[in-house]
Amino acid sequence: MRSIWTGSIGFGLVSIPVKLFSAVQESRLDLDMLDSRDHAHIKFQRVNENTKKEVPYDKIVKGYKYNDDYVIIEDADFEAAAPEKSKVIEIESFVDIASVNPMYYETSYYTAPATKKNKAYALLLSALKKSGKAGLARFVLRSTESLCVVHPVENALVVTRIRFSQQIREQEELGLDEKLDVSKKELDMGLALIDQYTEPIDLSKYKDEYHDELLKIIEQKAKGKRPTIKKLKPKAAKGDDLYDQLMSSLKVKKGA
């Protein structure tokens, strides 16, 4: 893997030189846009709106519109805005990793020590594992400041970017019912159903089946065959009574 960022993780007076690597990869099919008339590939060009000519990539700069004009922002400007955050993932506090709402998670990056046999890296990894805590930090990646948690995953420290609270939309617009009465009998049955379905998490058994099925259809069409389309099987209608539905669900799980 090729590193995408080089800097350090700082906590207290300890500084750990690290490299950052992308921990995730896309599994979706790479579909090209084509002209339906002759299947020619559609290309997107960077065109100057005044001259109507294509602009070479090395001539493109970034600008911010300010008072009907543009202020050009250079790479040095991004770093000057927060030089320390461009090079350091500074842990500001430690939190219970379980207390971070999953809505805040964005994407994760592996870290690896930039130097061999880095004892400080091993110390932070072990301490986070034992305490069940994660470091809450901020850093700058690709000209954008990110909030993140530093947490252990097996033998590596992982930096997971999380959203700022102002990025989470309020729920008022959803028009949710403020209170719906649920009887104790229904609640107990719901808890029993959750208990029936509870098991140790093993994400390795979940595969991207949609991706695989779509690829099969593509392969069939490439061979000139008509793809077989799966038909949805209608489910038997259930009663409207919530308790009866829960009870039936429990019986189905026990039977399985």
N, C-alpha and C positions, 0 to 999 in steps of 0.2 A: 504494500500500500504506500501511496505517496502522501506525505504530510501536507496539510492545507494551512497550517498556522504554527509558528514557533514562538515560544515565549516562556512563561513560568507560572506556576501556581504558588500563590503566596498565602500563608496563614501565620499570624503573629510575626515573628522575626525570621521565620523559615521561608526560604525560597527554593522551589523545585523546578529546575529547567525541564520543560516538556515539549513534546511535539503533539499536534492534534491531527487525528485521522477521522474521516467520515466513518461512522459505525453502521450506517444504513445504506441500502442500495435499492433502486427502483426495480420492480419485477413486471411492470406493465409492458405490453407489446409496443414496439416502436412503429407507429403507423404514419406513413407519409401522406401528405395532401396531394391529390392528383386532379387534373382536368378530366371530367367525366367523358369528354368527347374523344380524347385520344390517349388518356392515361399518362399524359406528360407530367413530369414532376413540377410542382408549383414552388418557385423559389421566392423568398422574401428578401427584398433589397433595402438597404439603408439609403434613402433618397433625400437629397437636399430639396426642401419644399420650394426654394426660390429658383435654383438652376435646373431642377428635375433630374439631376445627375446623381449617380451612385457615389457615396462617400466612402473612401477607404477607412478601414477599421481604426488605423493608427491616427486618423484625423478627427476622431470622435472624442468630444470632451463632455463632461457633465456640467449642467448649469441649473441654477435655481432662479425661478422667475421672481423678480423683486421690483416693484413699482414700474410695471410694464417693460422691464428690461431683464436681461439675464446676467447673473453673477456666476462666473466660471469657477468651479470648485476643482482643485487639483488634489492629487494623492496626498501631498504634504499637508493640505488643509484638514483632511480627515484625521491625520495623525496629530496635528497641532491641537485639535479640539479636545483630545484626551490622550496625550502621549503615554501615560502610565497604563491606561486601559487597553491600549493597542498592543501591549507587550506582556501584561500581567493579568491573570485571572485571580483577583484578590478576594479571598474568602472573608466576608464581612461578619458572618455569624454562622452558627450551626443550628440546624432544625431537625425535627423528626421527619425522616423521609416519608413516612406514612401520612404525614399531615399535608403534603403537597397535593392539592386537588388535580386529578388527571386532566382536567380541562386546560390546565396551564402548560402542559408538556408540548414541546415542538419537535425538536430532533436531537439526536445524540451523537457524540463524538468520543472515540477512544482517545486516551492519552497514553503516551509512552515516555519514560524518562529520556531526556536528551543525552544523559551520561550513563555509563554502565555502573551497575551495583550502587544505585542511588538509594542510600539508607533512608533519606527523608521521604521519598516516594513510598517505600515499603512501610514506613511508620504511619503515614497518613492513611494508606490503604487498610492496614491492620486496625488502626484506631477507629476508623469509620465503620468497619465490619463489626467490631466488638460493641460499639456504642449504639449502632442502629441509626446513626445520624448522617446528615448530608451537609456539605458546606454550601452556603448561599453566597453567590458572588455575581459580579458584573464584569463584562469584558467587551471589547470591540472586535467584531469579525466582519470583514468585507464592508467596511464603512458604516456598520450599524451596531449600536450598543445593544447588548443582550443581557438579560437576567438569566442566571443559570444555577443549577445545583451540581455539585461535585460529589459523586457517590461511587461506591465500589460495586463492580460486577466481576465476579470471579477473581482473576488475577490483575485486573486493570482498574485504574481510576477512570470514570466516565464523566464527561461534561455534557449535561443535558440542558439545552436552552429551554427556558420557560417564558411564557408571556407575562408582560406587565399587567397589573390589575386593570388598568384603563382599557386594555384590549378586549376584555371580556364584556360582552354586551349584557345589559340588564334584562330581566325577565318580564318586566311590566307589559311589553308589547305582545306577549304571548297570550294574554287574556286567560290565564289559568284560574281554575276555581280555587278560591282561597282555602276552603275547607270542605272536604267530603267525609262524611261519617263512615268509618269502617268498624264493623262490630268486632268484639274480641274473638268470637268464633272464627270469623273470616281471617283475622290477623294471625291467629294461632295456626290456621291451616296454611296460610301463606308462608309462615316461618318454617312449618314442617316441610313444605315443598322445596324451599331454599335449602334446607338441611339435606333433603334427599338428593339434590343435584350438586351438593358441595363436594369438591374433590381437589386434590393438589393440582396446582396449575402446571400444565405441560404444553407450552405453545408449539413445541416441535411437531405435534400430531395434527396441527391445523395448517393446511396448505391452501395456496391460492388456486382453488378449483376452477373459478371463472376463467382465469388466465389459461389454464390447461385446456378447458373445453373450447375456448375461442380459438386456440392454436389448432385443435383438431379440426374445427370447421374450416379454417384457412387451408390446412393440408388437403382436406377433401375437395375443396373448390379448386385448388391448384391441380388436382388430378382430374378435373372435369366432372367430379361426382357431386350429386345433390346432397348437401349435408343433412344428417338426421337431426331433427329438432325434437328435443324432449318436451313432452306435453305435461302440463301441470295436472296432478291428480286431485280432484276435488275432495276436500276433507268433509267427514260427516259433520252435520250441524250439531252444535252443542246447545244446551239450554241456556237461558239468560241468567240463571241463578249463579252468582259468583262462587258461592260455597260449593255447589255441585261441580262446577268447572274445576275448582281446585282439587276436590276429592277425586275426580276422574283423572286428573293429571298425576296425582300420587299413585293411583292404581296402575297407570301406564308405565311409570318409572319402575315400580316394583316388579311388574311383569317383564320389563326389559332385563 
